Amino acid sequence: HSFWDVETTHCSGSSGGEGKTTAEMKTLATFTDAGWDFVGESANGTEDLWRMCENGVDYPRLAWEFSDDGDFVCPDGVAMEDLMYLAGRWMAEKPETAGAADANGDEKVTMADFTMLAEYWKK
């Protein structure tokens, strides 16, 4: 089963998949009801292929996109492990060393990424 966001794409029809609202696209049940295998559930398999931060926060992502050391890419809660993850990659200037600490996608870890972490921390 595949889906697309009808609100962000402004596309109401397609030759494949099913259109969903943004709210539905950010709801775990949309995907688990369709058989997607998510971290933390076993009804759809145990490979844990997908992960979602929290209902209403973001779209699902492949589980490997998240760090084992901190979920800085997942703004549902920022904690000390996220700060340590960022600190361990501080001043990295290559995507392969920046990892998920590169919150703004500029392929390096700088004060801009720390600022984003701080903004999530305040939530």
Steps between C-alpha positions, in 0.01 A plus 500: 500500500634841406374845589558864419403824671215659303534829687870565443503366143167657397442175311166334561544198275760253380527179301637329811499537874249675717480869582492598867477831686807635676350397834446145374855488360631588846290235677660164578174306456479607135806288430467217752141440385644460148753240619816711528754351744586763765740503792312405815228289340507138389160452334649597162836327542805519720754658267420852629536664158320827576494748787289803578595760758155551644148535366450843347869594497647368176466251218633145544863437416708191447624381840868509396475880461488538878809495718542233765673760717235773488197593297596854408320452168185421691359812666265313733739542789854622525714382790860470617577217257411733213733769633776239538437380145536856371810561714664184363463635146573865579667682208463198268523618140396190307157335481643162599643642825223749575225238504168598655667792683479691170151622579485770233639282218804711411733197537688636803436539872511858621329744734198498268442132583548568872239777472253254347566252781440779754169590334379139528626483860267782597190304385 
